[in-house]
Amino acid sequence: MTLSSQVRATPVDPVHLSTGDTRREQSREDLQPSHEDGINRLRSVFATVLALTLPIELPHSISAGALLALFLAPTIVPAVTRQLHARWLAWISVAIVMIAPLIALNTLSSGHFRSFSSHAASTSFLLLVGLVVQIFAVAWACSVLGLARTALLYSLTATMNSAVHPETWSTNPWKYAFGWSISVLIISVLARAPRLLQFLAIVLVSFYALTHDSRNSAGALLLALLVTGLAYAVYRKSRKGRDVIVACLLGVCALGTYSLVTQLALDGYLGRTLQRTQLEQSSSQAPMAGRPEYAATFALMRTTPMGLGPGVRPSGNDVQVGKTGLSQIGIVPNGSYVDGYMFHDAFEVHSVAGDLWVQFGIPGLALAVMILVALVRATLTMYRSKPSGETALCLFLMFAAFWDLLFSPLDANFRWVGFAAGAAVWVIADRTAPKASEPERR
């Protein structure tokens, strides 16, 4: 018998076959973790680049990170929209894109002296896209990197971006350019530091903000500090009735912080400029926080409840309606601010929510309400969770965005509001998801 025939005639041991199959299966299983690790590393790289580039401004209110986020949309959107608030935000955004042109056509047809600007319309839509992209991109980056690291990278680049754009400083660099980014940078850097060191840094930054005519920034910092301290104090208390206690404490802290900052400004401890501003606002009959723009907003809402629409320039009658609202609270309806800012080629109401309503009607207002709901729920969720170094960071983001949503213009603050809303979406999803070690409640 030849050698080849002996080989063919040799019976095959099934044990050897199964052992070979087992080894091949083990090899495939060994390759699987390395494949997943590679995907996770790639996601971390993209999330890091995204957090670093989101604040880098390009022309027309678009950022470099927004372009990257649009490129990563097939990955970001499905991951983020697993959360209910994110799905609502996505649906409302789609509704705005579909309905806003119809609102503009309706207001143009009903007001013969209104005009349309294609440049203003494109600017409005770019601001909307920038706001929504910020929300989804930040939520996804937080899910990969965590809140503290995402905030650290974002605020670092935002600070450098402000430094190379002195045209954004106006008369007060801290208030108009650096206040938000430096505050977030300091709090996030100290997120893993001893608690006392982080608290001391917040006190120092808030004092600096108070002395530089930035009451909203100082108030948000002090309120975040106070609520974080209370979170450490009440976390180990009984859960029975704690939600009611949380809501009451948040209200008391907010009212106390507002009263303290207001009184310090009125007494002149924060400088003459801020004292004069506070006296003017306290003596007015403005419906919300001394802001006269809300009087004009509410007056326009009564006559044009659907808003104006993107790119629609108000008519003389619209301007007169707004000025009548101002005069009803004792504000002289003329001057450089009223004629040169509020009613100059557009209706500027100094409010993210108000601007969304003016430019996109009821759907725009619905978007602002959904952002507000996310901010409130994230605040309560963070307060009920075990406090950590991220607690003060998250609370400052929520409180500052709450103020900007109501009292700051859209074009200058959509990035900060978008970042906070994205962080809120992530906090709600992360802190309310059932843990792997805990059985899911039914």
C-alpha positions as semicolon CSV with decimal commas, in nm:
position;residue;x (nm);y (nm);z (nm)
1;M;0,000;0,000;0,000
2;T;0,138;0,331;-0,097
3;L;0,175;0,627;0,142
4;S;-0,103;0,826;-0,025
5;S;-0,345;0,540;0,007
6;Q;-0,248;0,499;0,372
7;V;-0,328;0,866;0,433
8;R;-0,661;0,832;0,259
9;A;-0,738;0,516;0,449
10;T;-0,651;0,661;0,789
11;P;-0,975;0,728;0,979
12;V;-1,034;1,082;1,095
13;D;-1,064;1,122;1,471
14;P;-1,383;1,323;1,544
15;V;-1,224;1,449;1,862
16;H;-0,957;1,622;1,656
17;L;-1,223;1,779;1,436
18;S;-1,421;1,918;1,727
19;T;-1,104;2,047;1,889
20;G;-1,012;2,230;1,569
21;D;-1,358;2,380;1,544
22;T;-1,339;2,487;1,906
23;R;-1,008;2,659;1,847
24;R;-1,147;2,843;1,546
25;E;-1,452;2,950;1,747
26;Q;-1,224;3,073;2,027
27;S;-1,021;3,269;1,773
28;R;-1,333;3,437;1,642
29;E;-1,443;3,516;1,999
30;D;-1,098;3,660;2,073
31;L;-1,126;3,882;1,767
32;Q;-1,471;4,009;1,866
33;P;-1,361;4,217;2,173
34;S;-1,074;4,371;1,977
35;H;-1,319;4,468;1,702
36;E;-1,553;4,629;1,956
37;D;-1,259;4,804;2,123
38;G;-1,159;4,948;1,788
39;I;-1,510;5,081;1,729
40;N;-1,519;5,235;2,077
41;R;-1,183;5,401;2,024
42;L;-1,302;5,541;1,693
43;R;-1,618;5,676;1,857
44;S;-1,407;5,839;2,128
45;V;-1,188;6,005;1,868
46;F;-1,486;6,141;1,676
47;A;-1,657;6,257;1,998
48;T;-1,339;6,435;2,111
49;V;-1,296;6,611;1,777
50;L;-1,665;6,700;1,779
51;A;-1,651;6,853;2,127
52;L;-1,340;7,052;2,033
53;T;-1,477;7,187;1,704
54;L;-1,838;7,267;1,791
55;P;-1,750;7,618;1,923
56;I;-1,522;7,708;1,629
57;E;-1,719;7,970;1,439
58;L;-1,743;7,976;1,062
59;P;-1,933;8,232;0,855
60;H;-2,315;8,242;0,871
61;S;-2,348;8,111;1,231
62;I;-2,217;7,765;1,135
63;S;-1,941;7,597;1,331
64;A;-1,681;7,348;1,218
65;G;-1,821;7,092;1,459
66;A;-2,171;7,135;1,316
67;L;-2,042;7,022;0,976
68;L;-1,879;6,719;1,138
69;A;-2,202;6,645;1,327
70;L;-2,399;6,653;1,002
71;F;-2,147;6,407;0,854
72;L;-2,195;6,181;1,159
73;A;-2,574;6,221;1,158
74;P;-2,637;5,855;1,058
75;T;-2,462;5,757;1,382
76;I;-2,570;6,042;1,610
77;V;-2,943;6,067;1,534
78;P;-3,039;5,699;1,591
79;A;-2,834;5,688;1,912
80;V;-2,975;6,009;2,061
81;T;-3,338;5,966;1,955
82;R;-3,370;5,659;2,177
83;Q;-3,448;5,916;2,444
84;L;-3,803;6,051;2,446
85;H;-3,710;6,421;2,479
86;A;-3,470;6,390;2,185
87;R;-3,742;6,233;1,969
88;W;-3,978;6,518;2,051
89;L;-3,708;6,772;1,969
90;A;-3,645;6,599;1,635
91;W;-4,015;6,590;1,546
92;I;-4,066;6,954;1,637
93;S;-3,761;7,055;1,433
94;V;-3,898;6,875;1,129
95;A;-4,236;7,043;1,184
96;I;-4,067;7,384;1,196
97;V;-3,893;7,325;0,863
98;M;-4,224;7,223;0,704
99;I;-4,454;7,486;0,860
100;A;-4,230;7,796;0,887
101;P;-4,244;7,883;0,513
102;L;-4,624;7,866;0,529
103;I;-4,624;8,105;0,826
104;A;-4,407;8,350;0,631
105;L;-4,641;8,330;0,329
106;N;-4,945;8,386;0,550
107;T;-4,803;8,692;0,727
108;L;-4,683;8,842;0,399
109;S;-5,025;8,801;0,242
110;S;-5,210;8,944;0,544
111;G;-4,978;9,243;0,590
112;H;-4,938;9,445;0,272
113;F;-4,655;9,659;0,411
114;R;-4,443;9,371;0,533
115;S;-4,141;9,273;0,326
116;F;-3,928;8,963;0,283
117;S;-3,551;8,919;0,303
118;S;-3,402;8,596;0,170
119;H;-3,081;8,671;0,359
120;A;-3,271;8,706;0,688
121;A;-3,464;8,385;0,614
122;S;-3,145;8,186;0,551
123;T;-2,992;8,331;0,869
124;S;-3,296;8,223;1,069
125;F;-3,281;7,868;0,937
126;L;-2,905;7,847;0,996
127;L;-2,958;7,953;1,358
128;L;-3,224;7,685;1,394
129;V;-2,998;7,422;1,242
130;G;-2,712;7,535;1,466
131;L;-2,929;7,506;1,778
132;V;-3,064;7,160;1,695
133;V;-2,724;7,027;1,584
134;Q;-2,572;7,150;1,911
135;I;-2,832;6,958;2,110
136;F;-2,786;6,627;1,929
137;A;-2,407;6,652;1,895
138;V;-2,353;6,736;2,263
139;A;-2,591;6,461;2,379
140;W;-2,400;6,206;2,170
141;A;-2,057;6,333;2,278
142;C;-2,165;6,310;2,644
143;S;-2,278;5,951;2,592
144;V;-1,928;5,867;2,468
145;L;-1,701;6,091;2,680
146;G;-1,916;6,186;2,978
147;L;-2,040;6,532;3,070
148;A;-1,730;6,664;3,245
149;R;-1,488;6,574;2,966
150;T;-1,722;6,701;2,693
151;A;-1,772;7,031;2,878
152;L;-1,398;7,065;2,936
153;L;-1,310;7,020;2,569
154;Y;-1,596;7,238;2,448
155;S;-1,531;7,526;2,689
156;L;-1,157;7,519;2,622
157;T;-1,211;7,572;2,249
158;A;-1,493;7,822;2,313
159;T;-1,259;8,033;2,525
160;M;-0,990;8,030;2,256
161;N;-1,248;8,107;1,990
162;S;-1,364;8,413;2,186
163;A;-1,005;8,523;2,233
164;V;-0,943;8,536;1,857
165;H;-1,272;8,719;1,786
166;P;-1,245;9,051;1,974
167;E;-1,540;9,187;1,776
168;T;-1,764;8,977;2,005
169;W;-1,633;9,143;2,322
170;S;-1,834;9,466;2,281
171;T;-1,789;9,685;2,590
172;N;-1,766;9,395;2,836
173;P;-1,551;9,094;2,735
174;W;-1,655;8,885;3,034
175;K;-2,028;8,941;2,987
176;Y;-2,043;8,903;2,609
177;A;-1,758;8,662;2,531
178;F;-1,585;8,476;2,815
179;G;-1,828;8,443;3,105
180;W;-1,997;8,117;3,007
181;S;-1,695;7,935;2,866
182;I;-1,453;8,020;3,149
183;S;-1,712;7,931;3,415
184;V;-1,776;7,592;3,252
185;L;-1,402;7,536;3,203
186;I;-1,319;7,598;3,570
187;I;-1,605;7,388;3,706
188;S;-1,532;7,096;3,472
189;V;-1,158;7,103;3,545
190;L;-1,236;7,076;3,915
191;A;-1,507;6,812;3,874
192;R;-1,274;6,546;4,023
193;A;-1,104;6,781;4,269
194;P;-1,194;6,801;4,638
195;R;-1,543;6,939;4,685
196;L;-1,428;7,240;4,886
197;L;-1,184;7,347;4,613
198;Q;-1,457;7,338;4,348
199;F;-1,694;7,535;4,572
200;L;-1,426;7,798;4,644
201;A;-1,357;7,839;4,270
202;I;-1,729;7,889;4,201
203;V;-1,747;8,160;4,469
204;L;-1,447;8,342;4,321
205;V;-1,580;8,325;3,964
206;S;-1,925;8,445;4,072
207;F;-1,769;8,738;4,260
208;Y;-1,572;8,831;3,948
209;A;-1,890;8,810;3,739
210;L;-2,078;9,034;3,985
211;T;-1,810;9,299;3,965
212;H;-1,818;9,289;3,583
213;D;-2,187;9,362;3,524
214;S;-2,287;8,998;3,468
215;R;-2,570;8,929;3,710
216;N;-2,711;8,633;3,519
217;S;-2,377;8,449;3,517
218;A;-2,315;8,523;3,885
219;G;-2,668;8,423;3,978
220;A;-2,643;8,091;3,792
221;L;-2,307;8,018;3,960
222;L;-2,430;8,101;4,310
223;L;-2,752;7,908;4,261
224;A;-2,561;7,605;4,132
225;L;-2,331;7,625;4,434
226;L;-2,618;7,651;4,679
227;V;-2,824;7,371;4,526
228;T;-2,520;7,143;4,500
229;G;-2,449;7,194;4,869
230;L;-2,810;7,109;4,951
231;A;-2,789;6,800;4,729
232;Y;-2,501;6,668;4,940
233;A;-2,700;6,747;5,255
234;V;-3,032;6,583;5,164
235;Y;-2,923;6,292;4,943
236;R;-2,904;6,039;5,227
237;K;-3,232;6,151;5,375
238;S;-3,546;5,943;5,343
239;R;-3,688;5,923;4,992
240;K;-4,040;5,970;5,127
241;G;-4,157;6,318;5,029
242;R;-3,813;6,413;4,899
243;D;-3,943;6,529;4,559
244;V;-4,160;6,790;4,729
245;I;-3,865;6,899;4,942
246;V;-3,646;6,922;4,631
247;A;-3,897;7,142;4,447
248;C;-3,941;7,371;4,747
249;L;-3,568;7,403;4,806
250;L;-3,503;7,482;4,440
251;G;-3,765;7,756;4,450
252;V;-3,630;7,902;4,773
253;C;-3,271;7,894;4,644
254;A;-3,366;8,063;4,317
255;L;-3,567;8,334;4,490
256;G;-3,298;8,391;4,752
257;T;-3,019;8,417;4,496
258;Y;-3,219;8,659;4,279
259;S;-3,308;8,876;4,580
260;L;-2,948;8,881;4,703
261;V;-2,797;8,982;4,368
262;T;-3,070;9,243;4,312
263;Q;-3,021;9,400;4,653
264;L;-2,643;9,409;4,617
265;A;-2,683;9,584;4,282
266;L;-2,935;9,836;4,420
267;D;-2,709;9,920;4,713
268;G;-2,419;9,994;4,481
269;Y;-2,190;9,714;4,602
270;L;-2,149;9,589;4,243
271;G;-2,058;9,923;4,085
272;R;-2,241;10,232;3,969
273;T;-2,312;10,101;3,620
274;L;-2,492;9,795;3,750
275;Q;-2,667;10,004;4,015
276;R;-2,805;10,240;3,751
277;T;-2,920;9,948;3,535
278;Q;-3,090;9,778;3,828
279;L;-3,266;10,100;3,933
280;E;-3,401;10,147;3,580
281;Q;-3,531;9,790;3,563
282;S;-3,676;9,794;3,913
283;S;-3,865;10,117;3,846
284;S;-4,016;9,988;3,521
285;Q;-4,336;9,789;3,498
286;A;-4,186;9,525;3,272
287;P;-4,371;9,195;3,304
288;M;-4,067;8,966;3,346
289;A;-3,739;9,037;3,530
290;G;-3,740;9,401;3,433
291;R;-3,699;9,323;3,063
292;P;-3,910;9,571;2,859
293;E;-3,885;9,353;2,547
294;Y;-4,150;9,119;2,686
295;A;-4,407;9,398;2,680
296;A;-4,348;9,436;2,306
297;T;-4,350;9,057;2,261
298;F;-4,683;9,009;2,436
299;A;-4,835;9,300;2,243
300;L;-4,728;9,145;1,912
301;M;-4,855;8,802;2,023
302;R;-5,201;8,947;2,074
303;T;-5,216;9,083;1,718
304;T;-5,007;8,820;1,535
305;P;-5,028;8,497;1,740
306;M;-4,869;8,285;1,465
307;G;-4,548;8,491;1,461
308;L;-4,398;8,661;1,157
309;G;-4,205;8,377;0,997
310;P;-3,844;8,347;0,879
311;G;-3,721;8,642;0,676
312;V;-4,035;8,854;0,722
313;R;-3,961;9,214;0,811
314;P;-4,226;9,380;1,028
315;S;-4,443;9,654;0,888
316;G;-4,484;9,998;1,040
317;N;-4,803;9,875;1,205
318;D;-4,614;9,585;1,369
319;V;-4,353;9,826;1,501
320;Q;-4,624;10,054;1,634
321;V;-4,787;9,761;1,814
322;G;-4,458;9,682;1,983
323;K;-4,397;10,043;2,079
324;T;-4,747;10,068;2,222
325;G;-4,667;9,770;2,443
326;L;-4,353;9,947;2,563
327;S;-4,535;10,271;2,635
328;Q;-4,792;10,086;2,845
329;I;-4,522;9,996;3,099
330;G;-4,371;10,343;3,105
331;I;-4,088;10,289;2,855
332;V;-4,022;10,570;2,608
333;P;-4,078;10,394;2,273
334;N;-3,789;10,549;2,085
335;G;-3,415;10,591;2,112
336;S;-3,113;10,403;1,987
337;Y;-3,201;10,073;2,157
338;V;-3,567;10,062;2,053
339;D;-3,526;10,195;1,699
340;G;-3,173;10,072;1,634
341;Y;-3,200;9,721;1,782
342;M;-3,551;9,603;1,867
343;F;-3,729;9,729;1,554
344;H;-3,442;9,770;1,307
345;D;-3,525;9,554;1,001
346;A;-3,658;9,281;1,233
347;F;-3,833;9,217;1,561
348;E;-3,561;9,150;1,821
349;V;-3,717;9,060;2,155
350;H;-3,398;8,969;2,349
351;S;-3,516;8,616;2,428
352;V;-3,431;8,279;2,274
353;A;-3,791;8,165;2,321
354;G;-3,928;8,494;2,190
355;D;-3,699;8,494;1,887
356;L;-3,801;8,136;1,805
357;W;-4,166;8,241;1,819
358;V;-4,111;8,553;1,603
359;Q;-3,917;8,363;1,339
360;F;-4,093;8,023;1,343
361;G;-4,430;8,081;1,504
362;I;-4,602;7,827;1,730
363;P;-4,367;7,539;1,632
364;G;-4,069;7,755;1,731
365;L;-4,231;7,829;2,065
366;A;-4,299;7,456;2,108
367;L;-3,927;7,390;2,055
368;A;-3,843;7,642;2,329
369;V;-4,096;7,479;2,564
370;M;-3,953;7,132;2,498
371;I;-3,602;7,261;2,571
372;L;-3,733;7,417;2,893
373;V;-3,895;7,087;2,995
374;A;-3,568;6,903;2,933
375;L;-3,375;7,157;3,142
376;V;-3,619;7,132;3,432
377;R;-3,632;6,753;3,427
378;A;-3,252;6,725;3,407
379;T;-3,219;6,961;3,704
380;L;-3,456;6,752;3,915
381;T;-3,294;6,429;3,797
382;M;-2,946;6,551;3,885
383;Y;-3,065;6,679;4,222
384;R;-3,225;6,345;4,311
385;S;-2,915;6,149;4,201
386;K;-2,608;6,085;4,410
387;P;-2,414;6,415;4,408
388;S;-2,068;6,424;4,252
389;G;-1,824;6,666;4,095
390;E;-2,049;6,687;3,789
391;T;-2,348;6,806;3,992
392;A;-2,239;7,171;4,011
393;L;-2,141;7,165;3,642
394;C;-2,476;7,029;3,530
395;L;-2,675;7,266;3,751
396;F;-2,483;7,571;3,628
397;L;-2,548;7,469;3,267
398;M;-2,920;7,424;3,337
399;F;-2,965;7,752;3,530
400;A;-2,765;7,960;3,280
401;A;-2,961;7,811;2,988
402;F;-3,290;7,873;3,165
403;W;-3,202;8,242;3,192
404;D;-3,080;8,266;2,833
405;L;-3,390;8,088;2,705
406;L;-3,608;8,358;2,859
407;F;-3,393;8,672;2,861
408;S;-3,110;8,649;2,605
409;P;-3,113;8,683;2,223
410;L;-3,103;8,373;2,005
411;D;-2,815;8,469;1,776
412;A;-2,569;8,528;2,061
413;N;-2,670;8,239;2,290
414;F;-2,797;7,949;2,079
415;R;-2,471;7,759;2,132
416;W;-2,487;7,781;2,512
417;V;-2,856;7,689;2,520
418;G;-2,794;7,407;2,274
419;F;-2,506;7,269;2,481
420;A;-2,716;7,273;2,799
421;A;-3,013;7,111;2,624
422;G;-2,789;6,837;2,485
423;A;-2,640;6,780;2,829
424;A;-2,994;6,767;2,971
425;V;-3,099;6,501;2,720
426;W;-2,796;6,291;2,818
427;V;-2,847;6,340;3,194
428;I;-3,210;6,228;3,170
429;A;-3,115;5,919;2,970
430;D;-2,812;5,832;3,184
431;R;-2,955;5,889;3,531
432;T;-3,297;5,733;3,469
433;A;-3,179;5,422;3,280
434;P;-3,191;5,098;3,486
435;K;-2,843;4,996;3,599
436;A;-2,699;4,661;3,496
437;S;-2,673;4,550;3,858
438;E;-3,029;4,649;3,940
439;P;-3,344;4,474;3,818
440;E;-3,560;4,686;3,595
441;R;-3,869;4,812;3,769
442;R;-4,198;4,713;3,613
